[in-house]
Amino acid sequence: MAQYDVHYDLTKQWVLEVIGNRLGSAGAYVAELIARGNLSVDTFSLLTLTFYPFLHFAGWRTARWLVERAICWGHPYVFGATLHQIQDWFTHRGEGYRFIIDGIAHYRHYLQYRLRTHWLLAKFYSDRPRSEVKALLAALYPNVAFDSFTDSELLDLYLREGHLATWEERERYGYFSDRYYDHTRRDQAMKRWTQYLTRQFVERVLRDTGCMAKVLRCEYRPSPALLVSFYATALLGLLTL
């Protein structure tokens, strides 16, 4: 599953699991706004051009700062956008890609992944047979049916495990770090953090009668301009710490 699906489809699913019936009939509305805010970080060009390093390659401290500020704001769309930084930490910064140093490498590896040929895959599996790769991964994930994985999916999972693969192998074969595997510790941690922070957001909404009233009346709306204002304010606050 691609990271695009994480930022909208899975985010919405995970948020709905947390909300349950706690927000009544407005639960689905809030989940949709959160998911749309998350996805907007990849689709709103002005926002991306203005705050790109912070949106996709934030360190953990910065990502937490942004999401905590969004919780204080209480706007579901803004909160969803900051969940993007948390999720991207796992797939970018947590994978060794820092914007200033390795951000270009991230996109180079993705481009090489997109350009993978059957010949290149055959080259990898001639050097390291598929049975050997499956055995290495089975030691980490014993209950996963690796026979159902395509050659490309199996290669990316192997490349994710830093103690198995090398950076040079990423350079040689490309690497899709945003690929989602629900059985891996990394992506399970991403889900846990998404839901943990969503619980904090929901608790904040429930404690604030004004915020809750806006939710119940469905007054919050997607607002790209609000995202620009939020990130400008929050990052200025971060720089003054």
Summary of the structure (lengths in Angstrom):
residues: 241
radius of gyration: 19.5
end to end distance: 38.0
largest distance: 62.9
contacts: 752
relative contact order: 0.17
helix: 77%
strand: 0%
